[in-house]
Structures are given as structure tokens and as C-alpha cells.
Amino acid sequence: MTGDRWALVDVETSGVNARHHRVLSMAVLAVDGDQIVDEYHSLFDPGCDPGPVHIHRLTREKLRGSPTFDSSHPRLTRLLHDRTLVAHNASFDHGFLAAEMDRLALPLPVTHRMCTVALARRLQLDVPNVKLSTLATYWGIRQRAAHDARDDVQTLAAVFRNSVALARQIGLELPVTPCTATARAFPGRVTRTPSPWRNPGRYSEAVGLVQGTKVVITGDTRMPRSQLARRLTDAGLDVMNSASGKTGLVVSNDPRTGSRKLQMAATRGIPIVSETSVLELLARVVPGVPVDAPVEPGPVPAVREPRPEPERARPVPTPTLVSSSVGVFSGRRILVVGGSHLEATVMRSRLVQLSATPAVNLTAGVTDVLVLDGGDGDPRMPKIVERDLTLLSMADVDTALDLPDEVPSVSPTREWIAPVLAPGAVIDLPAVATAFTVNVSWRADFDEAMEVDVVAFELGVDENVLSDDEFVFYNQPASPDRAVAISIDGNCEQGVRVDLGLVDAEVHRIVIGAAISDGAHFGELGALSVTADTDDATIATAVLDGATTERSMIIAEIYRRNGAWRLRALGQGYDDDLGDFARRYGVDVDES
């Protein structure tokens, strides 16, 4: 790591929402090259409920007497200045530190971050998941006290050191990404922060304005709209970008404008108040009910015959693949170099038929390299030769397809191989896999990274979004029901986290897509590698590389069928930019 300046960080918090929860413990290591040059650790007592004590073991008693976060900012500023922040799930740690500094009206002196989860995924290590404990085991590192900030940051340092060394050995770019993202479209929208409070329904003068109420703003405002939205959010309200049947209050200084939001309010009977009135209501907001609070029991049902005890949840089983076969290359991850775009696409398709997993980068997981015309001149070939990887030709693949018994020198295979989905293939999602992430990555060796946005849409039975807020993208990173959220922690990879247990009953289908900006197209970007990952294992993979001039693409869809959920890989492209792509699903892009 010579010549590099890093700040390795771990925080323990009272919850998962940086706007509403607090940092309880923090550890920082300043690293120059291979040397730790400074370190800092402290507990903090923010005076709030410490939250999941069963995880971090930081009770009120243990925190009592600790300093508040403001005492740390001079030291923290010096440690972070002019360094790249590194953390496991870096957007989480960065978000909490930024929120704490924002409460002090101070900037966080960090412009770039790197996530070791993204780094592990990019390396494609032979591990079932990318938890810090799993990576520590892989690298032979002893983790003494999980969820202890001081121990976790030491474990992180060892994992980071080994991972960076391997990435540089194989010539793989590190997933360093800017900490701030600019909204490149959809002006007038506000960045949503998922509300930690349960939706209490419509605003009532008799009850008052309750935390968790869904509020939309329409028309001109006296203070900047983003500032007004921030004040409402800080008070515990759920500020949305469009009105729906679940909206509890509309804020408008001129109800006569007839905007779409006001029309919806009139149709649905949603109360409307002025900016001045809503600011007055903020002075006496009624406490809400936390989203994760136990649901009050209803009436006791009539006694029925006892049912058999349901089976306990088991580890995620192999999902059912609709139309599947086992090929002779099963367990092998094969990188294709050289050839034209069409030739590479055809050969990747043939590799999938042979149950191989095509790779888009030279990673630690690559077992073979398929060399097409001109592939000998690929800049990665010296690293390929150095690693003594098996080299395949087009004839080897064709022979394997025709004669399964004649396979070139067999590379090592992995114990667990997730099914590889060809475009259009479907799997039934395991009933126990209610939460997973669809991770999308692409080539990391471009001279200039292309601007790709992975997005998601929650659709009703009419194949349109229920409201504009069910369009999840960089400027609106989570859906109202908190079931779908965007994760951006690498310059060549993004993810969409899906929790099927939280999906609104009205949502029939979740579409995951991507759009590329600045006049580029997916033919230039090349193949997309797609994986569906639970916290414990990968349940499916796909490589989508059939695009040519398209600027947007449906990557996958998750949909209900006969009471169960299915996942389909697609790769269907369009010439739309992100705005037109969103309009396909009923998003009102131009509304302010």
C-alpha cells in the first residue's frame, strides 16, 4: 500500500438510520503505506436508547460518563483529512459520521471512500459470503470480539491489507468512489430518508401531526424546498416526492395551482396546509410508533385445531431453477479476452450452457481464460500468465459442447456453485431467502469510469409505479415501504437490497434496471455481472452482454407467482436515457 493514505473506520450505533440514530463507539486507524501512523477509539454517550444491545453490548451503564461526539471532532478531523475512508459497508459508517458532523454544523473532511465489501465482491474470493468474520477466516485472521469497534477495525486492517495486496497482484482496480453524488436529473425532488416511524395515516386537527405521517410538498415555497423537507424529516415526518393513497398531508402555499399532487389530494380527501401552518405544527409534533415496535395484538380468534409446529428456518437451499442443466464446466469461472463484441457475447452464452460462470474482470475467482482473436494482446495477459491460469480456445468450448467427455485440463471447482441464469431464465426464490441483494458489476479497467446508475421500480398490477416514490435511484435511495434500497459503494458495482418481508401488498413486481449517461451505451461498457446474494450465500448469478447501442436495460425482475416470489434475469435493452426509462413505468419525471 506504499504511497497510499487511508483512514480505516468502524462505528457501533444505536440503530441503522443515520438521521435518527447515533454513534455509540468509534475506532479509527490512520494508515500510510503499510504502516499504522495514528489511531483513535472512544465510547460516546448521546443520551439516547442504545438500541440493539444484544449485538454491540453497549448498555446505558457502560456508556454512562463517556464523552459526547462533539469532543471527538478535532481529533477525527485530523485523522480523516486528506485520506480515503475505508470501512466494511462503507456507506453505513460514512453516513453516520457525516450525520454526526452535520449536527455540529461541520463538514466531514472526506471526499472518497472504499468499501471492503465491494472489494471482496470485486475480487470474487472463494467464500460463501462477504461478512467481516468470513473474510477474516479466509485470510487466517483471528477476530476476538465481533461488533467491538476497536477489535473490528483491527480485523478490518488485516483483511484490507491482504485484499489490497491481492488486487494489485492481479492488476485489479480498487473500488474507490466519491462520497458525494450529484443529482444529474429530476430537479425539484428531495432526497428521501426512510422514516423510522410507522405511518399513522391522515393528518387530523384533533390529534395533531404525528411522527411518521407521509407528507408531500407542491408548488413554490418560501424557504428552499430541500431546507423545508429537511426540517419536516428532522421532526420525524416521512417526506415523499409524490402523493398516493397513503399520503397523510399535502403542503401547498397555493391550493389553486391544480398540480398533480393537489389533484390527488382532492380526489383522495387528503388534508392540505400552508408552509406557515406546517412549520407551526412542527412545534408540537405527536410522538410516533417505531416501525420495528411489536404490533398490538388484536381480538383473540376462536379456538381452532392445533396445527403442526412449522419447521425451523434452515440455511438457504439451492433455489429451484426453471429449465436447468448441469454442464461439464460447472464450478469454473471463465474470463473471455479478445474477439469482437459479438464473438465474446456468443462465447459467454456457450459457457453458460456448459454451466460455467463468465467473468467480466480478472479476479481471484477466475479459474480459466478463454482467448479469442487478439486476446494475446489484452493488457491483463501478463497477470494471467503469472497466475498460471488454464487457457482455453474457441475450439475447446465447441468440443465441450459436442463431446462432454472431452474437456481440457480441469480447473479446481468450488464446493457450492450458484445456478447461472441465461437471459430469460427464472428461479423460484427459497422461502427462507426473504432478504437479498442483487449486485451488478462491470469491467473495472477502463481509463475513465462510465457513469452507470442502477435503479429499481416497485410496480402494481398495471405495471406502473404506485407513486413516484416507488422509483428507487441515487437521489431517492429507498422505497417508502423500506423493502427496496440502493447501495452504491464502488465505481464499477452497485446493488439493490430487497426485503420481500417488507414489500407492500399492492406491489406485484420489482424491476431492477440500469441506465448509462454521457452519451455512452452498454455495448461500450461490455458485459454486466449479476449476482443475487443473501447474507450467507449467493443464490443465482448471470452475465448480461447482449446489448449494443442501448442506453438503459432491465437487468432482472422479482415477481409474485401463485403466492411465491420468482427471480428472472433479463438483459432487455432500450435506447432511453434514465428519464425516459423511468417514464416507461409511469414515473412523472418532470413534476416539481
C-alpha positions in Angstrom: 0.0 0.0 0.0 3.0 2.2 -0.4 2.2 5.9 -1.1 -1.4 5.5 -0.1 -3.2 7.3 2.7 -6.2 5.6 4.3 -8.4 6.0 7.3 -9.9 2.7 8.4 -13.1 3.2 10.4 -15.6 1.2 12.4 -18.6 2.5 14.3 -21.2 0.9 16.5 -24.6 2.7 16.5 -27.9 2.8 18.2 -29.7 1.8 15.0 -29.5 1.8 11.2 -30.8 5.3 10.3 -28.1 7.9 10.5 -30.6 10.8 10.6 -32.3 9.4 13.8 -29.8 7.1 15.5 -26.4 7.9 17.0 -22.8 6.7 17.1 -22.0 4.9 20.4 -18.5 3.8 19.7 -15.9 4.6 17.0 -12.4 3.4 16.2 -10.1 4.9 13.5 -6.7 3.8 12.2 -4.7 6.2 10.0 -2.5 4.2 7.6 0.3 5.4 5.4 1.6 2.8 3.1 1.8 -0.4 5.2 2.2 1.5 8.5 -0.4 2.5 11.1 0.7 6.0 12.0 -2.1 7.0 14.3 -5.2 5.6 16.0 -8.2 6.7 18.0 -11.0 5.0 19.9 -13.8 6.2 22.1 -17.2 5.4 23.5 -19.9 8.1 23.3 -23.0 8.8 25.4 -25.5 10.6 23.2 -28.2 10.3 25.9 -30.5 8.1 23.8 -31.6 4.5 23.9 -28.6 2.4 22.8 -30.7 0.2 20.7 -29.5 -3.4 19.8 -27.5 -4.1 23.0 -27.6 -7.8 22.2 -25.3 -7.0 19.2 -22.9 -4.3 20.4 -23.2 -4.9 24.1 -23.1 -1.2 24.8 -25.6 -0.7 27.6 -26.6 2.6 29.2 -24.5 1.7 32.2 -21.4 1.1 30.0 -21.8 4.3 28.1 -22.6 6.5 31.2 -19.9 9.0 31.8 -18.5 8.7 28.2 -18.0 12.0 26.2 -20.4 13.2 23.6 -19.4 13.0 19.9 -18.6 16.7 19.7 -15.5 16.1 21.9 -14.0 13.9 19.1 -14.3 16.1 16.1 -10.9 17.9 16.3 -9.1 14.5 16.5 -11.4 12.9 14.0 -10.8 15.8 11.5 -7.1 15.4 11.8 -7.2 11.7 11.3 -9.5 11.8 8.3 -8.1 14.8 6.5 -6.7 14.0 3.0 -7.3 10.3 3.4 -9.6 7.8 1.8 -12.1 6.4 4.3 -12.2 2.6 4.4 -14.9 0.6 6.1 -16.8 -2.7 5.9 -20.2 -1.4 4.4 -18.6 2.0 4.0 -21.7 3.9 3.1 -23.1 3.0 6.6 -20.1 4.2 8.5 -19.6 7.3 6.4 -23.3 8.1 6.6 -23.2 8.0 10.4 -20.0 10.1 10.7 -21.4 12.7 8.2 -24.7 12.9 10.2 -22.9 13.4 13.5 -20.7 16.2 12.0 -23.7 17.7 10.4 -25.3 18.0 13.8 -22.3 20.1 14.8 -22.7 22.2 11.6 -19.2 20.9 10.5 -18.2 19.1 7.3 -16.7 15.6 7.3 -13.2 16.0 5.8 -13.6 13.0 3.4 -14.0 13.2 -0.3 -13.6 9.5 -1.2 -14.3 6.1 0.4 -13.7 2.5 -0.2 -15.8 -0.4 0.9 -14.1 -3.7 1.7 -17.4 -5.5 0.9 -17.2 -4.1 -2.6 -13.5 -5.0 -2.7 -14.2 -8.6 -1.7 -17.0 -8.9 -4.3 -14.7 -7.5 -7.0 -12.0 -10.0 -6.1 -14.5 -12.8 -6.2 -12.9 -14.7 -3.3 -13.9 -18.3 -2.8 -16.1 -17.5 0.2 -19.8 -18.2 0.8 -20.5 -14.5 1.8 -18.6 -11.3 2.5 -19.2 -10.8 6.2 -16.1 -9.4 8.0 -15.9 -12.6 10.1 -16.0 -14.8 6.9 -13.2 -12.7 5.3 -11.2 -12.9 8.5 -11.4 -16.7 8.4 -10.4 -16.8 4.7 -7.3 -14.8 5.4 -6.4 -16.7 8.6 -7.1 -13.7 10.9 -8.3 -14.1 14.4 -11.3 -12.0 15.3 -11.5 -11.7 19.0 -14.7 -9.6 19.7 -17.1 -9.0 16.8 -19.1 -5.8 16.9 -16.5 -4.2 19.2 -15.3 -1.1 17.2 -11.7 -1.4 18.4 -11.4 -5.1 17.5 -13.4 -4.8 14.3 -11.1 -2.0 13.0 -8.0 -4.2 13.7 -9.6 -7.1 11.9 -10.6 -4.8 9.1 -7.0 -3.6 8.8 -5.7 -7.2 8.3 -8.5 -8.0 5.8 -7.8 -4.8 3.9 -4.1 -5.3 3.8 -4.4 -8.8 2.3 -7.2 -7.8 -0.1 -5.4 -4.8 -1.5 -2.2 -6.9 -2.0 -4.2 -9.5 -4.0 -6.0 -6.8 -6.0 -2.6 -5.3 -7.0 -1.1 -8.7 -7.7 -3.7 -9.4 -10.3 -4.0 -5.8 -11.6 -7.5 -5.1 -10.4 -8.5 -1.5 -9.7 -9.6 -0.7 -6.2 -13.3 0.3 -5.8 -12.7 3.8 -4.6 -15.8 6.0 -5.0 -16.6 9.7 -4.3 -18.5 10.3 -1.1 -20.9 12.8 -2.7 -23.2 12.1 -5.7 -24.7 14.9 -7.7 -28.3 14.7 -8.8 -27.9 14.5 -12.6 -31.7 14.6 -13.3 -35.1 15.1 -11.8 -34.6 18.6 -10.4 -37.0 19.7 -7.7 -37.0 16.3 -6.0 -35.9 15.9 -2.4 -33.7 13.0 -1.3 -35.8 10.7 0.8 -34.7 9.4 4.2 -36.6 6.3 5.2 -38.8 7.0 8.2 -38.2 5.1 11.4 -41.8 5.7 12.4 -44.9 3.7 11.4 -47.4 5.6 9.2 -50.2 6.8 11.4 -52.5 7.7 8.4 -54.1 11.0 7.6 -53.4 14.2 9.5 -56.2 15.2 11.9 -56.5 18.6 13.6 -58.0 16.8 16.6 -54.9 14.5 17.0 -52.2 16.7 15.6 -49.3 16.0 13.3 -47.9 12.5 14.2 -44.3 11.3 13.5 -44.3 9.0 10.5 -47.1 10.9 8.7 -46.3 10.9 4.9 -46.1 14.5 3.7 -45.6 15.9 0.2 -44.7 19.4 -0.9 -46.1 21.0 -4.0 -45.6 24.4 -5.7 -43.4 27.3 -4.7 -42.1 27.5 -1.1 -40.7 30.5 0.8 -37.7 28.6 2.1 -35.7 26.3 -0.3 -37.7 23.1 -0.8 -34.7 21.0 0.4 -34.5 23.0 3.6 -38.2 22.7 4.3 -38.1 18.9 3.6 -35.1 18.6 5.9 -37.0 20.4 8.8 -40.0 18.1 8.3 -37.8 15.0 8.2 -35.9 16.0 11.3 -39.2 16.3 13.1 -40.0 12.7 12.3 -42.2 13.1 9.2 -41.9 11.0 6.1 -41.4 13.4 3.3 -42.4 11.9 -0.1 -42.0 13.2 -3.7 -45.5 12.3 -4.9 -48.9 11.8 -3.5 -50.7 8.4 -3.1 -53.5 6.9 -1.1 -51.1 6.6 1.9 -50.3 10.4 1.9 -51.3 12.0 5.2 -50.7 15.7 4.4 -50.0 18.0 1.4 -48.1 21.2 1.9 -49.1 24.0 -0.6 -48.9 27.7 -0.4 -51.5 28.0 -3.3 -54.0 25.2 -3.5 -55.4 26.7 -6.7 -52.5 25.7 -8.9 -54.0 22.3 -9.7 -50.8 20.4 -9.6 -50.9 16.6 -9.9 -50.3 16.3 -6.1 -53.2 18.7 -5.4 -55.5 16.8 -7.8 -54.7 13.6 -5.9 -55.4 15.4 -2.6 -58.8 16.5 -3.8 -59.6 13.0 -5.1 -58.5 11.2 -2.0 -59.6 13.7 0.6 -56.0 14.4 1.8 -55.7 17.5 4.1 -53.8 20.5 2.7 -52.0 23.1 4.8 -49.7 26.0 4.0 -46.0 26.2 4.6 -46.5 28.5 7.5 -49.1 26.2 9.1 -46.9 23.1 8.8 -44.0 24.9 10.4 -46.2 25.9 13.3 -47.3 22.2 13.7 -43.7 21.2 14.0 -43.5 22.8 17.4 -46.0 20.2 18.8 -45.4 17.0 16.8 -47.0 14.0 18.4 -44.6 11.1 19.1 -45.0 8.2 16.7 -44.7 4.4 16.9 -41.3 2.9 15.8 -41.5 0.8 12.6 -40.0 -2.1 14.5 -42.3 -1.9 17.5 -44.3 -5.0 18.3 -47.8 -4.9 16.7 -50.5 -4.6 19.3 -52.5 -7.9 19.5 -55.9 -7.9 18.1 -59.0 -9.8 19.3 -58.4 -13.4 20.3 -59.6 -15.6 17.5 -61.9 -18.6 18.0 -60.1 -21.8 19.2 -59.1 -24.0 16.3 -57.5 -27.4 15.9 -53.8 -27.1 16.6 -51.5 -27.0 13.6 -48.2 -28.8 13.4 -45.2 -26.7 14.5 -43.6 -25.2 11.4 -40.1 -26.3 10.5 -37.3 -24.0 11.7 -35.6 -21.9 9.0 -32.7 -23.8 7.5 -29.7 -22.4 5.6 -30.6 -21.1 2.2 -31.2 -24.2 0.0 -30.4 -24.4 -3.7 -33.2 -22.4 -5.4 -35.4 -24.2 -8.0 -34.1 -23.4 -11.4 -36.9 -23.3 -14.1 -35.2 -25.1 -17.0 -31.7 -26.1 -15.8 -28.9 -28.4 -16.8 -25.5 -29.4 -15.4 -22.6 -28.8 -17.8 -19.1 -30.0 -18.0 -17.6 -26.6 -16.9 -19.7 -26.4 -13.7 -17.7 -24.7 -11.0 -15.4 -22.8 -13.3 -15.3 -19.0 -13.6 -14.0 -18.2 -17.1 -12.8 -14.8 -18.3 -13.1 -14.1 -22.0 -10.5 -11.9 -23.6 -10.2 -10.7 -27.2 -12.6 -11.1 -30.1 -15.3 -8.8 -31.3 -18.3 -7.8 -29.1 -20.5 -10.3 -31.0 -17.9 -13.1 -30.7 -17.4 -12.6 -26.9 -21.2 -12.5 -26.4 -21.7 -15.8 -28.3 -18.9 -17.5 -26.4 -20.2 -16.3 -23.0 -23.5 -17.7 -23.9 -21.9 -21.1 -24.7 -20.0 -21.0 -21.4 -23.4 -20.6 -19.6 -24.7 -23.6 -21.5 -21.7 -25.5 -20.1 -22.6 -24.3 -16.5 -19.6 -22.1 -16.3 -19.7 -18.6 -14.8 -18.4 -16.0 -17.2 -16.3 -13.3 -15.5 -16.0 -9.7 -16.5 -12.8 -8.9 -14.6 -9.6 -10.8 -13.8 -10.3 -11.7 -10.2 -9.1 -14.1 -7.6 -12.0 -16.4 -8.5 -11.1 -16.8 -12.2 -10.1 -20.4 -13.0 -9.7 -20.3 -16.8 -9.3 -17.7 -19.6 -10.9 -18.1 -23.0 -8.6 -16.4 -25.5 -10.3 -15.2 -28.7 -8.6 -13.5 -31.7 -6.4 -10.6 -30.4 -6.7 -11.8 -26.8 -3.0 -12.3 -26.6 -2.6 -8.5 -26.7 -5.0 -7.9 -23.7 -3.2 -5.9 -21.1 -4.2 -8.4 -18.5 -2.4 -11.3 -20.2 0.9 -10.9 -18.2 -1.1 -11.3 -14.9 -3.0 -14.2 -16.4 0.3 -16.0 -17.4 1.8 -15.1 -14.0 -1.1 -16.8 -12.2 -0.7 -19.9 -14.4 -4.4 -19.9 -15.3 -5.8 -22.5 -17.7 -6.0 -21.0 -21.3 -8.9 -22.2 -23.4 -9.6 -21.6 -27.1 -12.9 -21.3 -29.0 -12.4 -24.9 -30.2 -12.1 -26.2 -26.6 -15.5 -24.7 -25.8 -17.1 -26.1 -29.0 -15.6 -29.5 -28.3 -17.0 -29.5 -24.8 -20.5 -28.7 -26.1 -20.4 -31.5 -28.6 -18.5 -34.1 -26.6 -19.0 -33.8 -22.9 -16.3 -36.4 -22.1 -13.5 -34.5 -23.8 -12.8 -31.5 -21.6 -9.5 -29.6 -21.5 -7.4 -29.7 -18.3 -9.9 -29.4 -15.5 -9.5 -26.4 -13.2 -10.4 -26.6 -9.4 -14.1 -26.3 -8.7 -15.9 -24.8 -5.8 -17.9 -26.8 -3.3 -21.0 -24.6 -3.7 -21.9 -23.2 -7.1 -25.0 -21.0 -7.5 -27.0 -21.6 -10.7 -26.0 -19.5 -13.7 -29.1 -17.9 -15.3 -29.2 -17.2 -19.1 -31.3 -14.2 -20.1 -34.9 -15.1 -19.6 -34.2 -17.9 -17.1 -36.2 -18.0 -13.9 -35.7 -19.4 -10.4 -38.2 -19.8 -7.6 -36.7 -17.9 -4.6 -36.3 -20.1 -1.5 -39.0 -19.3 1.1 -36.3 -18.6 3.7 -34.4 -16.1 1.4 -36.7 -13.1 2.2 -33.8 -10.6 2.1 -31.1 -10.5 -0.5 -29.1 -8.1 -2.7 -29.0 -8.0 -6.5 -25.4 -6.9 -7.1 -24.4 -5.6 -10.5 -20.8 -5.0 -11.6 -18.9 -4.3 -14.8 -15.3 -4.0 -16.1 -13.1 -2.1 -13.8 -10.1 -1.5 -16.1 -11.5 1.5 -18.1 -9.3 4.6 -18.2 -12.3 6.7 -17.2 -15.2 5.1 -15.3 -18.5 5.2 -17.1 -21.5 6.8 -15.3 -23.9 3.9 -14.7 -27.0 4.1 -12.5 -28.6 1.0 -11.2 -32.3 1.7 -10.3 -35.4 -0.1 -9.2 -39.2 0.2 -9.6 -42.0 -1.2 -7.4 -44.9 -1.9 -9.7 -48.6 -2.5 -9.2 -50.7 -4.9 -11.3 -50.9 -2.2 -14.0 -47.1 -2.4 -14.4 -46.7 1.2 -13.3 -45.2 2.5 -10.0 -47.7 3.0 -7.3 -46.4 6.6 -7.0 -43.2 8.4 -8.0 -41.7 7.4 -4.6 -41.6 3.7 -5.7 -38.9 4.7 -8.2 -35.6 4.0 -6.3 -32.5 5.7 -7.6 -29.4 7.7 -6.5 -31.5 10.7 -5.4 -34.2 8.6 -3.7 -32.3 5.6 -2.4 -35.1 3.7 -0.6 -38.7 2.9 -1.3 -41.5 4.1 1.1 -42.0 0.6 2.5 -38.2 0.3 3.0 -38.3 -3.0 1.0 -36.0 -1.8 -1.8 -32.8 0.3 -1.3 -29.9 1.2 -3.5 -26.3 0.6 -2.4 -23.5 2.5 -4.2 -20.1 1.6 -2.8 -17.9 1.1 -5.7 -17.1 2.8 -9.0 -17.9 -0.3 -11.0 -20.5 -2.0 -8.9 -23.9 -1.1 -7.4 -26.5 -3.2 -5.6 -30.2 -3.2 -4.9 -31.2 -4.6 -1.5 -34.6 -6.3 -1.4 -36.5 -7.4 1.7 -39.6 -9.4 0.5 -41.0 -9.4 4.0 -41.5 -5.6 3.8 -42.9 -5.4 0.3 -46.3 -3.7 0.2 -49.2 -6.0 -0.7 -50.0 -3.7 -3.7 -46.6 -4.3 -5.2 -46.8 -7.1 -7.9 -43.4 -6.8 -9.4 -40.0 -5.3 -8.6 -37.9 -4.3 -11.7 -34.2 -3.7 -11.4 -32.6 -1.8 -14.2 -29.7 0.4 -15.2 -29.0 3.4 -17.3 -25.8 4.8 -18.7 -25.2 8.6 -19.2 -23.0 11.0 -21.1 -24.0 9.5 -24.5 -22.4 6.2 -23.8 -24.1 2.8 -24.3 -24.0 -0.7 -22.9 -22.1 -2.0 -25.9 -19.1 0.1 -24.9 -19.5 -0.8 -21.2 -19.4 -4.5 -22.0 -20.9 -7.4 -20.0 -22.7 -6.9 -16.7 -22.1 -9.5 -14.0 -25.2 -10.0 -11.8 -25.4 -12.0 -8.6 -28.3 -12.4 -6.1 -26.8 -12.7 -2.6 -28.3 -13.3 0.8 -26.2 -12.5 3.8 -25.0 -16.1 3.8 -24.7 -17.3 0.2 -25.1 -16.5 -3.5 -28.3 -17.9 -4.8 -28.0 -17.1 -8.5 -25.6 -15.5 -11.0 -26.0 -14.1 -14.6 -23.9 -12.3 -17.1 -25.7 -10.0 -19.5 -23.8 -8.9 -22.5 -26.2 -8.8 -25.5 -26.5 -5.0 -25.6 -25.1 -2.9 -28.3 -26.4 0.7 -28.7 -28.8 0.6 -25.8 -28.6 3.2 -23.0 -30.9 1.6 -20.5 -31.6 -2.0 -19.6 -33.9 -4.2 -17.5 -31.4 -6.4 -15.5 -33.8 -8.5 -13.6 -37.3 -8.7 -12.2 -38.7 -10.2 -9.0 -42.4 -11.0 -9.2 -45.2 -12.9 -7.4 -46.5 -16.1 -8.9 -49.0 -18.3 -7.0 -48.2 -16.9 -3.7 -44.4 -17.3 -4.1 -41.6 -15.0 -5.4 -39.6 -15.6 -8.5 -36.4 -14.0 -9.9 -35.9 -13.7 -13.7 -32.7 -12.5 -15.3 -33.4 -10.4 -18.4 -30.9 -8.1 -20.1 -33.6 -6.3 -22.2 -32.2 -3.0 -23.5 -33.7 0.3 -24.7 -32.4 3.4 -26.3 -33.9 5.5 -23.5 -32.0 7.7 -21.1 -32.7 7.4 -17.4 -35.7 9.9 -17.6 -37.4 8.1 -20.5 -36.7 4.7 -18.9 -38.4 5.9 -15.7 -41.4 7.2 -17.7 -41.9 3.6 -19.1 -43.1 2.7 -15.6 -45.3 5.7 -15.0 -42.8 8.0 -13.2 -43.7 11.7 -13.5 -40.2 12.8 -14.2 -41.0 16.5 -14.9 -43.1 17.2 -11.9 -41.5 19.7 -9.4 
